[in-house]
Amino acid sequence: MSTPQLDSTKIVEQCENCAAKTPHTVTVDLVTESDKEETVAYSREPYRITECTQCETETRQRMNNV
């Protein structure tokens, strides 16, 4: 019997909404945190964004706070 293969773009993580370990899509985005035009270029921060493939709940975590 073969083992089901998980899509290589998915990571299994705990989903608080599903209360189970489920596949998640994980990306890293640079988010601009300042509205001031003169500091926009310096206010980008990396965020880890996860989306549960079961319930579609999205979570964002600022990577500088890890």
WOKA-V490259 format. One record per residue. N is the residue number from 0. RES is the residue in one small letter. PHI is phi in radians with two decimals (none if undefined). Layout:
N_RES_PHI + N_RES_PHI
//
This chain:
0_m_none + 1_s_-1.53 + 2_t_-1.57 + 3_p_-1.09 + 4_q_-1.61 + 5_l_-1.48 + 6_d_-0.93 + 7_s_-1.16 + 8_t_-1.59 + 9_k_-1.90 + 10_i_-2.20 + 11_v_-1.44 + 12_e_-2.44 + 13_q_-1.25 + 14_c_-1.84 + 15_e_-1.15 + 16_n_-1.23 + 17_c_-1.44 + 18_a_1.02 + 19_a_-2.75 + 20_k_-1.46 + 21_t_-2.35 + 22_p_-1.17 + 23_h_-2.23 + 24_t_-1.56 + 25_v_-2.14 + 26_t_-2.35 + 27_v_-2.12 + 28_d_-2.13 + 29_l_-1.63 + 30_v_-1.93 + 31_t_-1.43 + 32_e_-1.77 + 33_s_-1.92 + 34_d_-1.68 + 35_k_-1.32 + 36_e_-1.01 + 37_e_-1.31 + 38_t_-2.03 + 39_v_-0.99 + 40_a_-1.15 + 41_y_-1.89 + 42_s_-1.91 + 43_r_-1.47 + 44_e_-2.25 + 45_p_-1.35 + 46_y_-2.18 + 47_r_-1.61 + 48_i_-2.00 + 49_t_-2.08 + 50_e_-2.29 + 51_c_-1.21 + 52_t_-1.39 + 53_q_-1.56 + 54_c_-1.92 + 55_e_1.15 + 56_t_-1.25 + 57_e_-1.89 + 58_t_-2.21 + 59_r_-2.19 + 60_q_-2.29 + 61_r_-1.23 + 62_m_-1.26 + 63_n_-1.26 + 64_n_-1.76 + 65_v_-1.32
//
